[in-house]
Amino acid sequence: MQRYAAESAPLAEAACRAALRNAVTSASEITHLITVSCSGFAAPGYDHALVERLTLPRGVARTHVGFMGCHGLLNALRVAGAFAASDPEATVLVCALELCTLHQQNAQDQQRIVANALFGDGAAAIVVRGSDDEGIGWELRSQSSFVIPETADLMAWKIGNHGFEMTLSPTVPAVIRTVLGPWLRDWLAQFDLRVEDVASWAVHPGGPRILTATAQAAGFDPELLKPSRDVLASYGNMSSPTVAFILERLQESGAQPPCVVLGFGPGLTIEAALLA
């Protein structure tokens, strides 16, 4: 945790400065700051450090989304969307930061070895407004969540004597393959959309098998998951910031909405967002 406290603020600052540049937004315009992390604790946290480092307004409203795992950024976007919807003048800065490699385990257990191989460090930030007059980003149209019954032990993140201990059951892809398809189709139908209508996918790469299971369950071309696979190959599973890296690659490549963002986290829980 001492290393987390020392390293989190500089990495978060770099991500936030990049997001502010991309959104053509100055730090003085930020009314709300939402931070996300599940890999460390410190008080004051890196949210407090960002106020100083970015020279954010002293009255900025801070909210922290903690310990929600790989879909934590989607939870933060839901909060940011609520702030932006309730106040047309709100400009929300969302930052997700994880230092997963602090928790590598020296163990022979297969799940620990897989976790050591998968996880990496990273940070990402997004600016959310009630309206986008500049036409810079995509619209956050809707979000949804589903806690899959009887799966609480399949994915867990617990504090142990030698760092946080990750549990990642090999049955997770099979559960996703069984549950995701019907739930996803019902959700998209609320917007008169079918899976075939979704132009791009930003699926959190919990691992290669999870990506394969997602494409099979939803019934779309696995090639649409190339951005997810590329980010996983380049950076590993960075937990909460990872989907933002995928969205950035999609936008840089000229991908078109509608885009569905999917994340899977402790619970086992599905979090989804529809971008238009």
C-alpha positions in Angstrom: 0.0 0.0 0.0 3.0 2.3 0.5 4.0 1.7 -3.1 0.4 2.2 -4.3 0.2 5.6 -2.5 3.5 6.7 -4.1 2.8 5.5 -7.7 -0.9 6.1 -8.1 -1.0 9.9 -8.3 1.6 10.4 -11.1 0.0 7.7 -13.3 -3.5 9.1 -12.7 -2.3 12.6 -13.5 -0.9 11.5 -16.8 -4.2 9.8 -17.8 -6.3 12.8 -16.7 -4.1 15.3 -18.6 -4.5 13.2 -21.8 -8.3 13.1 -21.4 -8.6 16.8 -20.8 -6.5 17.5 -24.0 -8.6 15.1 -26.0 -11.9 16.6 -24.7 -10.6 20.2 -25.3 -11.4 20.9 -21.6 -9.5 22.8 -19.0 -9.0 21.6 -15.4 -10.9 24.7 -14.2 -14.1 23.5 -15.9 -14.3 20.2 -14.0 -17.2 20.2 -11.5 -17.1 16.5 -10.5 -14.2 14.1 -10.1 -14.9 10.3 -10.0 -12.1 7.9 -9.2 -12.0 4.2 -9.5 -9.6 1.6 -8.1 -9.6 -1.9 -6.6 -5.9 -2.5 -6.2 -5.0 -0.2 -3.3 -6.1 2.0 -0.4 -4.8 5.4 0.8 -6.4 8.3 2.6 -6.2 10.9 1.3 -6.4 9.0 -1.9 -5.2 9.8 -5.4 -8.4 11.8 -5.9 -7.1 14.3 -3.4 -3.7 14.3 -5.2 -5.4 15.1 -8.5 -7.0 18.2 -7.1 -3.5 19.5 -6.4 -1.7 18.2 -9.4 -4.3 19.2 -12.0 -5.2 22.5 -10.1 -8.9 21.4 -10.1 -11.4 23.8 -8.5 -11.3 23.5 -4.7 -15.0 22.9 -4.7 -14.9 19.9 -7.1 -17.3 17.2 -6.0 -15.4 13.9 -5.4 -16.7 10.4 -5.5 -14.7 7.2 -5.3 -15.8 3.8 -6.8 -13.8 1.2 -4.9 -13.2 -2.5 -5.1 -15.7 -3.2 -7.9 -13.1 -5.0 -10.0 -12.8 -5.1 -13.8 -16.1 -3.4 -14.5 -15.4 -0.5 -12.1 -15.1 2.1 -14.8 -18.6 1.2 -16.1 -20.0 1.8 -12.6 -18.2 5.2 -12.5 -19.7 6.1 -15.9 -23.1 5.4 -14.6 -22.5 7.9 -11.7 -21.0 10.4 -14.1 -24.0 10.1 -16.4 -26.3 10.8 -13.5 -24.4 13.9 -12.5 -24.4 15.2 -16.1 -28.1 14.5 -16.6 -29.0 16.3 -13.4 -26.9 19.4 -14.1 -26.5 20.6 -17.7 -23.5 22.7 -16.6 -21.6 19.7 -15.1 -18.3 18.5 -16.5 -17.2 15.2 -15.0 -13.7 13.8 -15.0 -13.6 10.0 -14.5 -10.3 8.3 -13.7 -9.7 4.6 -13.3 -6.3 3.4 -12.0 -5.0 0.0 -11.0 -1.6 -1.3 -9.9 -2.4 -5.0 -10.1 1.2 -6.1 -10.3 1.6 -5.1 -6.6 -0.3 -8.3 -5.8 1.6 -10.9 -7.7 1.6 -14.1 -5.6 4.5 -16.5 -5.1 2.5 -19.6 -5.2 2.1 -22.9 -7.1 -1.7 -22.6 -7.2 -2.9 -22.6 -10.8 -5.4 -19.8 -10.3 -2.6 -17.6 -8.8 -0.3 -18.4 -11.7 -3.0 -17.5 -14.3 -3.7 -14.2 -12.4 0.0 -13.3 -12.3 0.2 -13.9 -16.1 -2.9 -11.9 -16.9 -2.8 -8.7 -14.9 -1.0 -5.5 -15.5 -0.9 -1.8 -14.4 -2.6 1.1 -16.0 -4.8 4.2 -15.8 -7.4 5.8 -18.1 -9.6 8.9 -17.8 -12.7 10.1 -19.6 -14.5 13.5 -19.6 -18.3 13.3 -19.4 -20.7 16.2 -20.2 -24.4 16.5 -20.5 -24.0 17.6 -24.1 -21.2 17.4 -26.6 -21.4 20.6 -28.7 -17.9 19.9 -30.2 -18.9 16.5 -31.5 -15.8 15.0 -29.9 -17.0 11.8 -28.3 -19.8 9.2 -28.3 -23.1 9.5 -26.4 -23.6 7.3 -23.4 -27.1 6.2 -24.2 -27.8 3.6 -21.6 -26.3 1.2 -19.1 -27.4 -2.1 -17.5 -26.2 -4.6 -14.9 -26.9 -8.2 -14.1 -25.7 -10.2 -11.1 -25.6 -13.8 -12.2 -27.1 -16.1 -9.5 -25.0 -18.6 -7.6 -21.6 -17.4 -9.0 -20.2 -15.4 -6.0 -17.2 -17.7 -5.7 -16.2 -17.7 -9.3 -14.4 -14.4 -9.3 -13.1 -12.8 -6.1 -10.5 -10.3 -4.9 -9.6 -10.7 -1.3 -7.0 -9.2 1.0 -4.4 -11.8 2.1 -1.2 -11.7 4.0 1.0 -11.1 0.9 -1.2 -8.7 -1.1 -4.6 -9.1 -2.6 -5.5 -12.6 -3.8 -7.3 -13.1 -7.0 -9.7 -16.0 -7.5 -10.6 -16.6 -11.2 -12.4 -19.9 -11.7 -11.9 -21.7 -15.0 -15.7 -22.1 -15.3 -16.2 -18.4 -15.9 -16.2 -18.6 -19.7 -18.8 -21.4 -19.6 -21.1 -19.3 -17.4 -20.7 -16.3 -19.7 -21.4 -18.6 -22.7 -24.6 -19.8 -21.0 -26.0 -16.5 -19.6 -24.8 -13.6 -21.7 -26.6 -14.2 -24.9 -30.3 -14.1 -23.8 -29.7 -11.3 -21.3 -27.8 -9.2 -24.0 -30.5 -9.7 -26.6 -33.3 -8.7 -24.2 -31.4 -5.6 -23.2 -30.7 -4.5 -26.8 -34.3 -5.1 -27.8 -35.3 -2.2 -25.5 -33.6 0.1 -28.0 -34.9 -1.7 -31.1 -31.4 -3.1 -31.7 -30.2 -6.6 -32.5 -26.7 -8.0 -32.0 -26.3 -7.7 -35.7 -26.9 -3.9 -35.5 -24.0 -3.3 -33.1 -21.1 -1.9 -35.2 -18.4 -2.2 -32.6 -17.7 -4.0 -29.3 -15.5 -2.9 -26.4 -15.3 -6.1 -24.3 -13.2 -6.2 -21.2 -10.5 -8.9 -21.9 -10.6 -10.8 -18.6 -8.6 -13.4 -20.6 -8.6 -15.0 -24.1 -11.2 -17.6 -23.2 -13.6 -15.0 -21.9 -13.4 -13.0 -25.1 -14.0 -16.2 -27.1 -17.0 -17.1 -24.9 -18.4 -13.6 -25.3 -18.4 -13.7 -29.1 -20.0 -17.2 -29.0 -22.7 -16.3 -26.5 -23.7 -13.0 -28.2 -23.3 -14.4 -31.7 -21.1 -11.9 -33.4 -17.9 -12.2 -35.5 -14.9 -12.8 -33.2 -12.9 -10.4 -35.5 -14.8 -7.6 -33.9 -12.9 -8.3 -30.7 -9.5 -7.5 -32.2 -9.2 -4.2 -30.3 -9.8 -6.1 -27.0 -7.3 -8.8 -27.9 -4.7 -6.2 -29.0 -5.0 -4.3 -25.7 -4.7 -7.5 -23.7 -1.6 -8.5 -25.7 0.0 -5.0 -25.2 -0.9 -4.3 -21.6 -2.5 -7.3 -20.0 -5.7 -7.1 -18.0 -5.4 -3.8 -16.2 -8.8 -4.3 -14.5 -11.0 -1.2 -14.5 -9.2 1.1 -17.0 -8.9 -1.6 -19.7 -12.2 -0.9 -21.5 -11.2 2.8 -21.9 -8.0 1.7 -23.8 -10.2 -0.4 -26.1 -12.6 2.5 -26.7 -9.7 4.7 -27.6 -8.5 2.2 -30.2 -11.9 2.0 -31.6 -12.3 5.7 -32.0 -8.8 6.1 -33.4 -9.6 3.5 -36.1 -12.8 5.2 -37.1 -15.1 2.6 -35.6 -18.8 3.6 -35.8 -21.5 3.4 -33.1 -23.6 1.9 -31.8 -21.0 0.4 -29.6 -21.6 -2.0 -26.7 -19.2 -2.0 -23.8 -19.1 -5.1 -21.6 -17.3 -5.9 -18.4 -17.3 -8.9 -16.1 -16.4 -8.6 -12.5 -16.8 -10.1 -9.0 -20.2 -11.5 -8.3 -20.1 -12.8 -11.1 -21.6 -9.6 -12.6 -22.2 -8.3 -16.1 -22.0 -4.6 -16.6 -22.9 -3.1 -20.0 -23.1 0.3 -21.7 -24.5 1.3 -25.0 -22.7 4.2 -26.8 -24.3 5.9 -29.8 
